[in-house]
Amino acid sequence: MVLQKKNYKISNLRALAIITVVLGHSIIIYSSSWNIMPTANESSLFDRLKWFINLYQMELYFFISGFLFYKTVCKDVPYFKFIKGKVLRLLVPYLFFGLLWMLPIKILLNIPSYRDYDISDILYRYVIGFDNGHLWFLYALFTIFVILYAFNRVLIKRKWGSALILILCMFLMIKGININVFNVSSAVKYMFWFQLGYVVNSMTKQKYNILILSVICIVFLFLGRNMYVLSLLLVAFLYYVMPDKEFTLLTEIDKHSYGIYLLHSPLIYITYTFIPNENPLIVVGVNFFLWGSVAYLLTKLIKSTSLNRYLGI
């Protein structure tokens, strides 16, 4: 039996994605588009950096998920077995880390967005996908899996079938859907990037990928969606320049990336509650290095226990 070579390109990209997300969370208080927690300081550097990160951070995450999704579709797993796996992988962590980690931290810190609701309202809103912080990603990704597994399985043997789904996802993203329950609108927003990863992995000839990316860029430009063009170019650039070789540090970060994503974001509110007006370098340093390390160590701890059988981080 020949062992399949590990795809270090995707492993490195996933490590880069979580580093970017942690950095984005660490500097978000200085973003001009974020007003949940106040600070007496401004930082044009961090404001611009957050703007740049927002161009690709979640797009890259969904791209990676879609890229890996192609192999799953090829295995022809029965639909309901596949969905059951995603419930365990996404919805169980959503409830566990939301109810026992994120919400307790934010409620104890008296975060502004929770002050107008009692506990029952907060729990209800969280379950249906409101005020769920960074964990919106899990609901959105689950919705995408539910929809696109069925479509891609039907068209997997049809040439260019996945590209047709990509075009549909592109126009749905442009049009948008205003359904916030269970983060459906976010799923529609990022479904294109997920399917793009799927298409890139499914096309055996790179010239076809370049052709598809070029056509999409032209469509985005024609529709005046210049920000989408920037995001597309960044994601494509990161994918094609990332080397397919092992880097020990990136491999270690990748191995714990899911847990870091789940655990890190609530910790920054401790910093934003107690030292929001400190020097920005101190605030960002605490958020990125200290809380990033704490999230990493907690992930390692959870992975070493039997609890991880149910959480799968």
Phi and psi restraints in degrees (value plus and minus 20) as a CYANA .aco file:
   2 VAL   PHI    -109.7   -69.7
   2 VAL   PSI     102.9   142.9
   3 LEU   PHI     -94.6   -54.6
   3 LEU   PSI     115.2   155.2
   4 GLN   PHI     -93.9   -53.9
   4 GLN   PSI     112.8   152.8
   5 LYS   PHI     -85.7   -45.7
   5 LYS   PSI     114.6   154.6
   6 LYS   PHI     -85.5   -45.5
   6 LYS   PSI     116.6   156.6
   7 ASN   PHI    -105.8   -65.8
   7 ASN   PSI      72.6   112.6
   8 TYR   PHI     -92.6   -52.6
   8 TYR   PSI     -41.8    -1.8
   9 LYS   PHI     -79.6   -39.6
   9 LYS   PSI     -68.7   -28.7
  10 ILE   PHI     -90.2   -50.2
  10 ILE   PSI     -57.9   -17.9
  11 SER   PHI     -80.3   -40.3
  11 SER   PSI     -64.3   -24.3
  12 ASN   PHI     -87.4   -47.4
  12 ASN   PSI     -58.4   -18.4
  13 LEU   PHI     -84.1   -44.1
  13 LEU   PSI     -60.3   -20.3
  14 ARG   PHI     -87.2   -47.2
  14 ARG   PSI     -57.3   -17.3
  15 ALA   PHI     -84.5   -44.5
  15 ALA   PSI     -63.4   -23.4
  16 LEU   PHI     -80.8   -40.8
  16 LEU   PSI     -60.0   -20.0
  17 ALA   PHI     -82.8   -42.8
  17 ALA   PSI     -64.3   -24.3
  18 ILE   PHI     -92.2   -52.2
  18 ILE   PSI     -54.5   -14.5
  19 ILE   PHI     -81.9   -41.9
  19 ILE   PSI     -62.2   -22.2
  20 THR   PHI     -83.7   -43.7
  20 THR   PSI     -63.0   -23.0
  21 VAL   PHI     -84.5   -44.5
  21 VAL   PSI     -64.3   -24.3
  22 VAL   PHI     -82.1   -42.1
  22 VAL   PSI     -62.6   -22.6
  23 LEU   PHI     -84.3   -44.3
  23 LEU   PSI     -62.4   -22.4
  24 GLY   PHI     -80.7   -40.7
  24 GLY   PSI     -62.6   -22.6
  25 HIS   PHI     -84.1   -44.1
  25 HIS   PSI     -55.9   -15.9
  26 SER   PHI     -89.9   -49.9
  26 SER   PSI     -44.2    -4.2
  27 ILE   PHI    -132.4   -92.4
  27 ILE   PSI     -15.6    24.4
  28 ILE   PHI     -84.4   -44.4
  28 ILE   PSI     -44.3    -4.3
  29 ILE   PHI     -85.4   -45.4
  29 ILE   PSI     -39.5     0.5
  30 TYR   PHI    -117.3   -77.3
  30 TYR   PSI     -15.8    24.2
  31 SER   PHI    -100.1   -60.1
  31 SER   PSI     112.5   152.5
  32 SER   PHI     -88.5   -48.5
  32 SER   PSI     -33.9     6.1
  33 SER   PHI    -119.0   -79.0
  33 SER   PSI     -12.5    27.5
  34 TRP   PHI    -143.9  -103.9
  34 TRP   PSI     105.3   145.3
  35 ASN   PHI    -154.0  -114.0
  35 ASN   PSI       4.8    44.8
  36 ILE   PHI     -92.7   -52.7
  36 ILE   PSI     -63.5   -23.5
  37 MET   PHI    -141.0  -101.0
  37 MET   PSI     113.7   153.7
  38 PRO   PHI    -106.3   -66.3
  38 PRO   PSI     137.4   177.4
  39 THR   PHI    -165.7  -125.7
  39 THR   PSI     127.4   167.4
  40 ALA   PHI    -101.8   -61.8
  40 ALA   PSI     -30.3     9.7
  41 ASN   PHI    -124.3   -84.3
  41 ASN   PSI     132.3   172.3
  42 GLU   PHI    -142.6  -102.6
  42 GLU   PSI     131.6   171.6
  43 SER   PHI    -164.7  -124.7
  43 SER   PSI      84.1   124.1
  44 SER   PHI     -84.4   -44.4
  44 SER   PSI     -51.0   -11.0
  45 LEU   PHI     -83.0   -43.0
  45 LEU   PSI     -70.8   -30.8
  46 PHE   PHI     -90.7   -50.7
  46 PHE   PSI     -51.4   -11.4
  47 ASP   PHI     -82.7   -42.7
  47 ASP   PSI     -66.7   -26.7
  48 ARG   PHI     -89.5   -49.5
  48 ARG   PSI     -56.5   -16.5
  49 LEU   PHI     -84.0   -44.0
  49 LEU   PSI     -60.7   -20.7
  50 LYS   PHI     -85.8   -45.8
  50 LYS   PSI     -58.7   -18.7
  51 TRP   PHI     -79.5   -39.5
  51 TRP   PSI     -63.7   -23.7
  52 PHE   PHI     -86.4   -46.4
  52 PHE   PSI     -64.1   -24.1
  53 ILE   PHI     -80.0   -40.0
  53 ILE   PSI     -59.1   -19.1
  54 ASN   PHI     -84.3   -44.3
  54 ASN   PSI     -37.5     2.5
  55 LEU   PHI     -89.5   -49.5
  55 LEU   PSI     -45.5    -5.5
  56 TYR   PHI    -160.2  -120.2
  56 TYR   PSI     -32.7     7.3
  57 GLN   PHI     -81.2   -41.2
  57 GLN   PSI     -72.5   -32.5
  58 MET   PHI     -98.2   -58.2
  58 MET   PSI     -51.7   -11.7
  59 GLU   PHI     -78.4   -38.4
  59 GLU   PSI     -61.8   -21.8
  60 LEU   PHI     -87.1   -47.1
  60 LEU   PSI     -60.8   -20.8
  61 TYR   PHI     -78.9   -38.9
  61 TYR   PSI     -68.7   -28.7
  62 PHE   PHI     -88.4   -48.4
  62 PHE   PSI     -55.6   -15.6
  63 PHE   PHI     -78.6   -38.6
  63 PHE   PSI     -66.8   -26.8
  64 ILE   PHI     -82.3   -42.3
  64 ILE   PSI     -63.5   -23.5
  65 SER   PHI     -80.8   -40.8
  65 SER   PSI     -62.9   -22.9
  66 GLY   PHI     -87.7   -47.7
  66 GLY   PSI     -57.2   -17.2
  67 PHE   PHI     -78.8   -38.8
  67 PHE   PSI     -68.2   -28.2
  68 LEU   PHI     -91.1   -51.1
  68 LEU   PSI     -46.8    -6.8
  69 PHE   PHI     -82.1   -42.1
  69 PHE   PSI     -50.9   -10.9
  70 TYR   PHI     -77.8   -37.8
  70 TYR   PSI     -64.4   -24.4
  71 LYS   PHI     -83.6   -43.6
  71 LYS   PSI     -55.8   -15.8
  72 THR   PHI     -84.5   -44.5
  72 THR   PSI     -63.7   -23.7
  73 VAL   PHI     -82.8   -42.8
  73 VAL   PSI     -58.8   -18.8
  74 CYS   PHI     -84.4   -44.4
  74 CYS   PSI     -46.1    -6.1
  75 LYS   PHI     -95.2   -55.2
  75 LYS   PSI     -31.9     8.1
  76 ASP   PHI      36.7    76.7
  76 ASP   PSI      27.6    67.6
  77 VAL   PHI     -89.3   -49.3
  77 VAL   PSI     115.9   155.9
  78 PRO   PHI     -73.5   -33.5
  78 PRO   PSI     122.3   162.3
  79 TYR   PHI     -75.1   -35.1
  79 TYR   PSI     -69.7   -29.7
  80 PHE   PHI     -92.6   -52.6
  80 PHE   PSI     -47.9    -7.9
  81 LYS   PHI     -87.6   -47.6
  81 LYS   PSI     -60.5   -20.5
  82 PHE   PHI     -81.9   -41.9
  82 PHE   PSI     -66.1   -26.1
  83 ILE   PHI     -84.1   -44.1
  83 ILE   PSI     -59.7   -19.7
  84 LYS   PHI     -79.1   -39.1
  84 LYS   PSI     -61.6   -21.6
  85 GLY   PHI     -82.3   -42.3
  85 GLY   PSI     -58.8   -18.8
  86 LYS   PHI     -93.3   -53.3
  86 LYS   PSI     -50.6   -10.6
  87 VAL   PHI     -80.5   -40.5
  87 VAL   PSI     -66.2   -26.2
  88 LEU   PHI     -87.9   -47.9
  88 LEU   PSI     -56.4   -16.4
  89 ARG   PHI     -98.7   -58.7
  89 ARG   PSI     -52.8   -12.8
  90 LEU   PHI    -135.6   -95.6
  90 LEU   PSI     -68.5   -28.5
  91 LEU   PHI     -97.6   -57.6
  91 LEU   PSI     -55.5   -15.5
  92 VAL   PHI     -83.6   -43.6
  92 VAL   PSI     -69.1   -29.1
  93 PRO   PHI     -81.0   -41.0
  93 PRO   PSI     -54.2   -14.2
  94 TYR   PHI     -78.1   -38.1
  94 TYR   PSI     -66.9   -26.9
  95 LEU   PHI     -93.2   -53.2
  95 LEU   PSI     -63.1   -23.1
  96 PHE   PHI     -84.7   -44.7
  96 PHE   PSI     -75.5   -35.5
  97 PHE   PHI     -96.1   -56.1
  97 PHE   PSI     -43.9    -3.9
  98 GLY   PHI     -94.0   -54.0
  98 GLY   PSI     -69.4   -29.4
  99 LEU   PHI     -99.0   -59.0
  99 LEU   PSI     -48.1    -8.1
 100 LEU   PHI    -129.6   -89.6
 100 LEU   PSI     -24.1    15.9
 101 TRP   PHI    -150.9  -110.9
 101 TRP   PSI     -85.8   -45.8
 102 MET   PHI     -84.8   -44.8
 102 MET   PSI     -73.9   -33.9
 103 LEU   PHI     -82.6   -42.6
 103 LEU   PSI     -65.8   -25.8
 104 PRO   PHI     -77.2   -37.2
 104 PRO   PSI     -62.2   -22.2
 105 ILE   PHI     -83.3   -43.3
 105 ILE   PSI     -67.5   -27.5
 106 LYS   PHI     -89.1   -49.1
 106 LYS   PSI     -56.7   -16.7
 107 ILE   PHI     -88.7   -48.7
 107 ILE   PSI     -63.7   -23.7
 108 LEU   PHI     -83.5   -43.5
 108 LEU   PSI     -53.2   -13.2
 109 LEU   PHI    -103.4   -63.4
 109 LEU   PSI     -25.2    14.8
 110 ASN   PHI      38.6    78.6
 110 ASN   PSI      30.0    70.0
 111 ILE   PHI     -80.8   -40.8
 111 ILE   PSI     116.1   156.1
 112 PRO   PHI     -70.3   -30.3
 112 PRO   PSI     -61.2   -21.2
 113 SER   PHI     -88.6   -48.6
 113 SER   PSI     -28.6    11.4
 114 TYR   PHI    -128.2   -88.2
 114 TYR   PSI     -24.7    15.3
 115 ARG   PHI     -90.2   -50.2
 115 ARG   PSI     -45.7    -5.7
 116 ASP   PHI    -111.0   -71.0
 116 ASP   PSI     -13.2    26.8
 117 TYR   PHI    -148.3  -108.3
 117 TYR   PSI     127.3   167.3
 118 ASP   PHI    -105.9   -65.9
 118 ASP   PSI     154.6   194.6
 119 ILE   PHI     -78.8   -38.8
 119 ILE   PSI     -62.3   -22.3
 120 SER   PHI     -83.2   -43.2
 120 SER   PSI     -59.4   -19.4
 121 ASP   PHI     -86.0   -46.0
 121 ASP   PSI     -62.4   -22.4
 122 ILE   PHI     -80.9   -40.9
 122 ILE   PSI     -64.5   -24.5
 123 LEU   PHI     -85.4   -45.4
 123 LEU   PSI     -63.0   -23.0
 124 TYR   PHI     -82.7   -42.7
 124 TYR   PSI     -67.3   -27.3
 125 ARG   PHI     -82.4   -42.4
 125 ARG   PSI     -56.6   -16.6
 126 TYR   PHI     -86.1   -46.1
 126 TYR   PSI     -65.0   -25.0
 127 VAL   PHI     -82.0   -42.0
 127 VAL   PSI     -56.9   -16.9
 128 ILE   PHI    -108.7   -68.7
 128 ILE   PSI     -19.6    20.4
 129 GLY   PHI      81.5   121.5
 129 GLY   PSI      -2.9    37.1
 130 PHE   PHI    -124.7   -84.7
 130 PHE   PSI     126.2   166.2
 131 ASP   PHI      30.9    70.9
 131 ASP   PSI      24.3    64.3
 132 ASN   PHI    -125.5   -85.5
 132 ASN   PSI      -3.0    37.0
 133 GLY   PHI      33.4    73.4
 133 GLY   PSI    -158.9  -118.9
 134 HIS   PHI     -90.3   -50.3
 134 HIS   PSI     -33.7     6.3
 135 LEU   PHI     -98.6   -58.6
 135 LEU   PSI     -21.2    18.8
 136 TRP   PHI     -73.7   -33.7
 136 TRP   PSI     -50.7   -10.7
 137 PHE   PHI     -76.3   -36.3
 137 PHE   PSI     -58.3   -18.3
 138 LEU   PHI     -89.2   -49.2
 138 LEU   PSI     -63.9   -23.9
 139 TYR   PHI     -82.4   -42.4
 139 TYR   PSI     -65.9   -25.9
 140 ALA   PHI     -83.2   -43.2
 140 ALA   PSI     -63.7   -23.7
 141 LEU   PHI     -85.3   -45.3
 141 LEU   PSI     -59.3   -19.3
 142 PHE   PHI     -81.4   -41.4
 142 PHE   PSI     -65.6   -25.6
 143 THR   PHI     -79.5   -39.5
 143 THR   PSI     -62.8   -22.8
 144 ILE   PHI     -82.5   -42.5
 144 ILE   PSI     -64.8   -24.8
 145 PHE   PHI     -78.4   -38.4
 145 PHE   PSI     -66.0   -26.0
 146 VAL   PHI     -78.9   -38.9
 146 VAL   PSI     -62.1   -22.1
 147 ILE   PHI     -99.3   -59.3
 147 ILE   PSI     -70.0   -30.0
 148 LEU   PHI    -100.0   -60.0
 148 LEU   PSI     -40.4    -0.4
 149 TYR   PHI     -83.0   -43.0
 149 TYR   PSI     -65.0   -25.0
 150 ALA   PHI     -83.0   -43.0
 150 ALA   PSI     -68.4   -28.4
 151 PHE   PHI     -84.0   -44.0
 151 PHE   PSI     -64.9   -24.9
 152 ASN   PHI     -91.0   -51.0
 152 ASN   PSI     -50.9   -10.9
 153 ARG   PHI     -85.3   -45.3
 153 ARG   PSI     -60.0   -20.0
 154 VAL   PHI     -85.2   -45.2
 154 VAL   PSI     -58.7   -18.7
 155 LEU   PHI    -122.5   -82.5
 155 LEU   PSI     -11.3    28.7
 156 ILE   PHI     -83.4   -43.4
 156 ILE   PSI     -50.7   -10.7
 157 LYS   PHI    -113.5   -73.5
 157 LYS   PSI     -19.0    21.0
 158 ARG   PHI    -118.4   -78.4
 158 ARG   PSI     104.0   144.0
 159 LYS   PHI     -78.8   -38.8
 159 LYS   PSI     110.5   150.5
 160 TRP   PHI      49.9    89.9
 160 TRP   PSI      -9.6    30.4
 161 GLY   PHI     -81.9   -41.9
 161 GLY   PSI     -62.3   -22.3
 162 SER   PHI     -85.8   -45.8
 162 SER   PSI     -50.9   -10.9
 163 ALA   PHI     -89.7   -49.7
 163 ALA   PSI     -55.3   -15.3
 164 LEU   PHI     -84.8   -44.8
 164 LEU   PSI     -59.7   -19.7
 165 ILE   PHI     -84.1   -44.1
 165 ILE   PSI     -58.1   -18.1
 166 LEU   PHI     -80.4   -40.4
 166 LEU   PSI     -63.2   -23.2
 167 ILE   PHI     -82.8   -42.8
 167 ILE   PSI     -62.7   -22.7
 168 LEU   PHI     -80.7   -40.7
 168 LEU   PSI     -64.1   -24.1
 169 CYS   PHI     -83.2   -43.2
 169 CYS   PSI     -55.9   -15.9
 170 MET   PHI     -82.5   -42.5
 170 MET   PSI     -66.2   -26.2
 171 PHE   PHI     -92.1   -52.1
 171 PHE   PSI     -51.6   -11.6
 172 LEU   PHI     -85.4   -45.4
 172 LEU   PSI     -59.3   -19.3
 173 MET   PHI     -83.5   -43.5
 173 MET   PSI     -63.9   -23.9
 174 ILE   PHI     -85.4   -45.4
 174 ILE   PSI     -62.3   -22.3
 175 LYS   PHI     -92.1   -52.1
 175 LYS   PSI     -63.9   -23.9
 176 GLY   PHI      58.3    98.3
 176 GLY   PSI     133.8   173.8
 177 ILE   PHI    -152.6  -112.6
 177 ILE   PSI     105.7   145.7
 178 ASN   PHI    -112.1   -72.1
 178 ASN   PSI      47.3    87.3
 179 ILE   PHI    -145.4  -105.4
 179 ILE   PSI      80.2   120.2
 180 ASN   PHI    -105.7   -65.7
 180 ASN   PSI     -39.3     0.7
 181 VAL   PHI     -79.9   -39.9
 181 VAL   PSI     112.7   152.7
 182 PHE   PHI      36.9    76.9
 182 PHE   PSI       2.3    42.3
 183 ASN   PHI      38.2    78.2
 183 ASN   PSI      16.1    56.1
 184 VAL   PHI     -82.5   -42.5
 184 VAL   PSI     -60.5   -20.5
 185 SER   PHI     -81.7   -41.7
 185 SER   PSI     -56.3   -16.3
 186 SER   PHI     -88.9   -48.9
 186 SER   PSI     -57.4   -17.4
 187 ALA   PHI     -80.5   -40.5
 187 ALA   PSI     -63.8   -23.8
 188 VAL   PHI     -85.3   -45.3
 188 VAL   PSI     -58.4   -18.4
 189 LYS   PHI     -81.9   -41.9
 189 LYS   PSI     -56.9   -16.9
 190 TYR   PHI    -128.3   -88.3
 190 TYR   PSI     -20.3    19.7
 191 MET   PHI     -80.1   -40.1
 191 MET   PSI     -55.0   -15.0
 192 PHE   PHI     -79.6   -39.6
 192 PHE   PSI     -64.8   -24.8
 193 TRP   PHI     -87.7   -47.7
 193 TRP   PSI     -56.0   -16.0
 194 PHE   PHI     -82.6   -42.6
 194 PHE   PSI     -69.6   -29.6
 195 GLN   PHI     -86.6   -46.6
 195 GLN   PSI     -50.4   -10.4
 196 LEU   PHI     -81.8   -41.8
 196 LEU   PSI     -63.9   -23.9
 197 GLY   PHI     -81.0   -41.0
 197 GLY   PSI     -60.7   -20.7
 198 TYR   PHI     -79.9   -39.9
 198 TYR   PSI     -66.7   -26.7
 199 VAL   PHI     -83.7   -43.7
 199 VAL   PSI     -64.5   -24.5
 200 VAL   PHI     -79.3   -39.3
 200 VAL   PSI     -59.8   -19.8
 201 ASN   PHI     -95.9   -55.9
 201 ASN   PSI     -49.4    -9.4
 202 SER   PHI    -101.2   -61.2
 202 SER   PSI     -44.7    -4.7
 203 MET   PHI    -101.9   -61.9
 203 MET   PSI      96.2   136.2
 204 THR   PHI     -96.2   -56.2
 204 THR   PSI     -43.5    -3.5
 205 LYS   PHI    -126.1   -86.1
 205 LYS   PSI     104.4   144.4
 206 GLN   PHI     -82.1   -42.1
 206 GLN   PSI     -48.8    -8.8
 207 LYS   PHI     -83.1   -43.1
 207 LYS   PSI     -49.7    -9.7
 208 TYR   PHI     -89.8   -49.8
 208 TYR   PSI     -59.7   -19.7
 209 ASN   PHI     -81.7   -41.7
 209 ASN   PSI     -64.0   -24.0
 210 ILE   PHI     -83.0   -43.0
 210 ILE   PSI     -59.8   -19.8
 211 LEU   PHI     -82.4   -42.4
 211 LEU   PSI     -67.3   -27.3
 212 ILE   PHI     -83.1   -43.1
 212 ILE   PSI     -65.0   -25.0
 213 LEU   PHI     -82.2   -42.2
 213 LEU   PSI     -59.3   -19.3
 214 SER   PHI     -85.7   -45.7
 214 SER   PSI     -64.1   -24.1
 215 VAL   PHI     -82.1   -42.1
 215 VAL   PSI     -63.2   -23.2
 216 ILE   PHI     -83.6   -43.6
 216 ILE   PSI     -62.5   -22.5
 217 CYS   PHI     -79.1   -39.1
 217 CYS   PSI     -63.0   -23.0
 218 ILE   PHI     -82.7   -42.7
 218 ILE   PSI     -62.6   -22.6
 219 VAL   PHI     -83.3   -43.3
 219 VAL   PSI     -65.3   -25.3
 220 PHE   PHI     -80.7   -40.7
 220 PHE   PSI     -62.9   -22.9
 221 LEU   PHI     -85.1   -45.1
 221 LEU   PSI     -61.9   -21.9
 222 PHE   PHI     -81.4   -41.4
 222 PHE   PSI     -56.0   -16.0
 223 LEU   PHI    -107.6   -67.6
 223 LEU   PSI     -18.7    21.3
 224 GLY   PHI      54.3    94.3
 224 GLY   PSI       3.6    43.6
 225 ARG   PHI    -117.6   -77.6
 225 ARG   PSI      47.4    87.4
 226 ASN   PHI     -86.4   -46.4
 226 ASN   PSI     -51.8   -11.8
 227 MET   PHI     -86.2   -46.2
 227 MET   PSI     -56.1   -16.1
 228 TYR   PHI     -83.3   -43.3
 228 TYR   PSI     -57.6   -17.6
 229 VAL   PHI     -81.9   -41.9
 229 VAL   PSI     -65.6   -25.6
 230 LEU   PHI     -80.4   -40.4
 230 LEU   PSI     -64.9   -24.9
 231 SER   PHI     -81.9   -41.9
 231 SER   PSI     -62.8   -22.8
 232 LEU   PHI     -83.8   -43.8
 232 LEU   PSI     -63.4   -23.4
 233 LEU   PHI     -85.5   -45.5
 233 LEU   PSI     -58.3   -18.3
 234 LEU   PHI     -86.3   -46.3
 234 LEU   PSI     -66.6   -26.6
 235 VAL   PHI     -82.6   -42.6
 235 VAL   PSI     -64.5   -24.5
 236 ALA   PHI     -83.4   -43.4
 236 ALA   PSI     -62.9   -22.9
 237 PHE   PHI     -80.7   -40.7
 237 PHE   PSI     -67.5   -27.5
 238 LEU   PHI     -82.4   -42.4
 238 LEU   PSI     -58.9   -18.9
 239 TYR   PHI     -86.6   -46.6
 239 TYR   PSI     -66.5   -26.5
 240 TYR   PHI     -98.0   -58.0
 240 TYR   PSI     -44.7    -4.7
 241 VAL   PHI    -112.8   -72.8
 241 VAL   PSI     -37.1     2.9
 242 MET   PHI     -87.2   -47.2
 242 MET   PSI     104.1   144.1
 243 PRO   PHI     -91.8   -51.8
 243 PRO   PSI     126.7   166.7
 244 ASP   PHI    -114.0   -74.0
 244 ASP   PSI      43.7    83.7
 245 LYS   PHI    -165.9  -125.9
 245 LYS   PSI     139.3   179.3
 246 GLU   PHI    -100.4   -60.4
 246 GLU   PSI     113.0   153.0
 247 PHE   PHI    -140.5  -100.5
 247 PHE   PSI      98.9   138.9
 248 THR   PHI     -74.2   -34.2
 248 THR   PSI     -65.6   -25.6
 249 LEU   PHI     -84.9   -44.9
 249 LEU   PSI     -65.5   -25.5
 250 LEU   PHI     -85.5   -45.5
 250 LEU   PSI     -57.2   -17.2
 251 THR   PHI     -83.6   -43.6
 251 THR   PSI     -60.6   -20.6
 252 GLU   PHI     -86.2   -46.2
 252 GLU   PSI     -62.7   -22.7
 253 ILE   PHI     -84.2   -44.2
 253 ILE   PSI     -62.2   -22.2
 254 ASP   PHI     -80.6   -40.6
 254 ASP   PSI     -60.6   -20.6
 255 LYS   PHI     -81.1   -41.1
 255 LYS   PSI     -46.9    -6.9
 256 HIS   PHI    -134.2   -94.2
 256 HIS   PSI      -6.1    33.9
 257 SER   PHI     -84.9   -44.9
 257 SER   PSI     -58.5   -18.5
 258 TYR   PHI     -84.1   -44.1
 258 TYR   PSI     -66.6   -26.6
 259 GLY   PHI     -84.0   -44.0
 259 GLY   PSI     -59.6   -19.6
 260 ILE   PHI     -81.8   -41.8
 260 ILE   PSI     -61.9   -21.9
 261 TYR   PHI     -80.7   -40.7
 261 TYR   PSI     -64.4   -24.4
 262 LEU   PHI     -87.9   -47.9
 262 LEU   PSI     -55.1   -15.1
 263 LEU   PHI    -118.4   -78.4
 263 LEU   PSI     -45.7    -5.7
 264 HIS   PHI     -93.4   -53.4
 264 HIS   PSI     -68.1   -28.1
 265 SER   PHI     -74.0   -34.0
 265 SER   PSI     -65.9   -25.9
 266 PRO   PHI     -80.3   -40.3
 266 PRO   PSI     -47.4    -7.4
 267 LEU   PHI     -88.2   -48.2
 267 LEU   PSI     -47.8    -7.8
 268 ILE   PHI     -85.9   -45.9
 268 ILE   PSI     -43.3    -3.3
 269 TYR   PHI     -90.4   -50.4
 269 TYR   PSI     -40.5    -0.5
 270 ILE   PHI     -85.6   -45.6
 270 ILE   PSI     -66.5   -26.5
 271 THR   PHI     -82.8   -42.8
 271 THR   PSI     -66.0   -26.0
 272 TYR   PHI     -89.9   -49.9
 272 TYR   PSI     -37.0     3.0
 273 THR   PHI    -106.8   -66.8
 273 THR   PSI     -61.8   -21.8
 274 PHE   PHI    -120.1   -80.1
 274 PHE   PSI     -50.1   -10.1
 275 ILE   PHI    -155.2  -115.2
 275 ILE   PSI      27.4    67.4
 276 PRO   PHI     -87.9   -47.9
 276 PRO   PSI     -41.6    -1.6
 277 ASN   PHI    -124.0   -84.0
 277 ASN   PSI     -10.0    30.0
 278 GLU   PHI     -90.0   -50.0
 278 GLU   PSI     150.0   190.0
 279 ASN   PHI     -71.5   -31.5
 279 ASN   PSI     111.5   151.5
 280 PRO   PHI     -72.5   -32.5
 280 PRO   PSI     -54.9   -14.9
 281 LEU   PHI     -84.5   -44.5
 281 LEU   PSI     -55.9   -15.9
 282 ILE   PHI     -89.3   -49.3
 282 ILE   PSI     -66.6   -26.6
 283 VAL   PHI     -79.3   -39.3
 283 VAL   PSI     -68.8   -28.8
 284 VAL   PHI     -86.5   -46.5
 284 VAL   PSI     -58.9   -18.9
 285 GLY   PHI     -81.9   -41.9
 285 GLY   PSI     -63.5   -23.5
 286 VAL   PHI     -82.8   -42.8
 286 VAL   PSI     -66.4   -26.4
 287 ASN   PHI     -84.4   -44.4
 287 ASN   PSI     -64.5   -24.5
 288 PHE   PHI     -99.5   -59.5
 288 PHE   PSI     -72.6   -32.6
 289 PHE   PHI    -103.3   -63.3
 289 PHE   PSI     -69.8   -29.8
 290 LEU   PHI     -89.4   -49.4
 290 LEU   PSI     -77.7   -37.7
 291 TRP   PHI     -91.2   -51.2
 291 TRP   PSI     -48.8    -8.8
 292 GLY   PHI     -83.9   -43.9
 292 GLY   PSI     -60.7   -20.7
 293 SER   PHI     -87.4   -47.4
 293 SER   PSI     -60.5   -20.5
 294 VAL   PHI     -81.8   -41.8
 294 VAL   PSI     -64.6   -24.6
 295 ALA   PHI     -82.3   -42.3
 295 ALA   PSI     -60.2   -20.2
 296 TYR   PHI     -84.1   -44.1
 296 TYR   PSI     -66.7   -26.7
 297 LEU   PHI     -87.5   -47.5
 297 LEU   PSI     -58.0   -18.0
 298 LEU   PHI     -84.7   -44.7
 298 LEU   PSI     -57.3   -17.3
 299 THR   PHI     -83.3   -43.3
 299 THR   PSI     -65.8   -25.8
 300 LYS   PHI     -79.8   -39.8
 300 LYS   PSI     -60.5   -20.5
 301 LEU   PHI     -83.5   -43.5
 301 LEU   PSI     -67.2   -27.2
 302 ILE   PHI     -83.0   -43.0
 302 ILE   PSI     -61.2   -21.2
 303 LYS   PHI     -85.3   -45.3
 303 LYS   PSI     -41.5    -1.5
 304 SER   PHI    -107.9   -67.9
 304 SER   PSI     -22.8    17.2
 305 THR   PHI    -129.9   -89.9
 305 THR   PSI     146.6   186.6
 306 SER   PHI     -88.3   -48.3
 306 SER   PSI     -38.1     1.9
 307 LEU   PHI     -79.3   -39.3
 307 LEU   PSI     -49.1    -9.1
 308 ASN   PHI     -89.3   -49.3
 308 ASN   PSI     -36.4     3.6
 309 ARG   PHI     -82.1   -42.1
 309 ARG   PSI     -48.9    -8.9
 310 TYR   PHI    -117.6   -77.6
 310 TYR   PSI     -40.8    -0.8
 311 LEU   PHI    -120.6   -80.6
 311 LEU   PSI     -51.8   -11.8
 312 GLY   PHI      40.8    80.8
 312 GLY   PSI      19.6    59.6
